[in-house]
Amino acid sequence: MVLSDEASFWLYDNGWFHKDRENELSVDKHKGKIHAFTAISARGKISLVTFKQNLDADFYIGILRDGVIDYANEVYPEGWWFQCDNDPKHTARPTQDYIRENFPFLSLGQQNHLI
C-alpha cells in the first residue's frame, strides 16, 4: 500500500509578510506559504515534492505521473494499492480518470478507494 498526502506550511517571521502595523497578526493572503506532497509505504518513500502554487487536479496528476507510479512499481513489482483522502482535487473527474487508466493494481470495486 502506498499512502499519500499533502500539507501547507506558512513561513512566519521570514520577511515574506507585509504586516499591517495596527494588526500584528495580519498578513497578505498566501504570502510565505509553501506546500509539500509525499507518499510513503512500508518499503520506503518518494522524494518530497514542494511547490508554491495552489494544488489543483491537473498539477496533482502531474505529481502522480512523475513520482508515485514509478516508485510504486519499483518497490512493489507484485502489485500495490494507492490511498489518498477525499480532497476535491483527489476526487475530481480528471484525477479519477487518470487513476483508473494508469494505476493498474488499484481495485475500484470497493465502496470507495479514496479514504
C-alpha positions in Angstrom: 0.0 0.0 0.0 1.2 3.5 -0.9 -0.2 6.3 1.3 0.0 9.9 0.1 -0.9 13.3 1.4 0.0 17.0 1.1 0.2 19.8 3.6 0.7 23.6 3.6 3.1 25.4 5.7 3.1 29.1 6.5 6.5 30.6 6.9 6.2 33.3 9.6 8.9 35.7 10.6 11.0 35.3 7.4 10.5 38.7 5.8 7.9 37.5 3.3 5.0 39.1 5.1 3.7 42.6 4.8 2.1 43.1 8.2 -0.4 45.8 9.0 1.2 47.8 11.8 -2.1 48.2 13.6 -2.8 44.4 13.5 0.3 42.4 14.3 -1.3 39.1 13.1 -2.4 40.3 9.7 -0.6 39.1 6.6 -1.2 39.2 2.8 -3.1 36.2 1.7 -0.9 33.3 0.6 2.4 35.1 1.3 5.1 32.9 2.8 3.1 29.7 2.1 4.7 26.5 0.7 3.0 23.2 0.0 4.6 19.7 0.3 3.5 16.3 -1.1 4.9 12.9 -0.4 3.9 9.2 -0.5 5.1 6.5 1.8 4.9 2.8 2.2 6.4 0.0 4.3 9.2 -0.2 1.8 10.2 3.5 1.7 9.1 6.9 0.5 9.1 9.0 -2.7 11.0 12.3 -2.7 9.3 15.2 -1.1 7.7 17.5 -3.7 7.5 21.1 -2.7 5.6 23.8 -4.6 4.2 27.3 -4.1 1.2 27.3 -6.5 -2.2 26.0 -5.4 -2.6 22.3 -6.0 -5.4 21.6 -8.4 -6.3 18.3 -10.2 -4.0 18.8 -13.2 -1.0 19.6 -11.0 -1.9 16.6 -8.7 -2.0 14.3 -11.7 1.5 15.5 -12.7 2.8 14.6 -9.3 1.2 11.2 -9.5 2.6 10.7 -13.0 6.1 11.9 -12.3 6.7 10.3 -8.9 4.2 7.9 -7.5 3.7 5.4 -10.3 7.4 4.7 -10.9 8.1 4.5 -7.2 5.3 2.1 -6.5 6.1 -0.1 -9.5 9.7 -0.3 -8.5 9.2 -1.2 -4.8 6.0 -3.3 -5.3 6.6 -5.2 -8.6 4.0 -7.7 -7.4 1.3 -5.1 -7.2 0.2 -2.2 -5.0 -2.7 -0.2 -3.6 -2.8 3.6 -3.6 -4.5 5.5 -0.9 -5.3 9.2 -0.6 -8.0 11.2 1.2 -11.2 12.7 -0.2 -9.8 16.2 -1.0 -11.6 17.7 -4.0 -8.5 17.5 -6.2 -8.3 13.8 -5.5 -11.9 13.1 -6.3 -12.1 15.4 -9.4 -13.1 13.5 -12.5 -9.7 14.1 -14.3 -7.9 12.7 -11.3 -10.2 9.7 -11.0 -9.9 9.0 -14.8 -6.1 9.2 -14.6 -6.0 6.8 -11.7 -8.3 4.3 -13.4 -6.2 4.4 -16.6 -2.7 4.4 -15.0 -2.8 2.7 -11.7 -3.1 -0.9 -12.9 -3.2 -2.5 -9.4 -5.9 -0.3 -8.0 -9.1 -2.0 -7.3 -12.1 0.2 -7.9 -14.6 -2.4 -6.8 -14.5 -1.3 -3.2 -17.0 1.1 -1.7 -14.5 4.0 -2.2 -10.8 3.6 -2.8 -10.2 7.2 -1.6 -10.0 7.1 2.2 
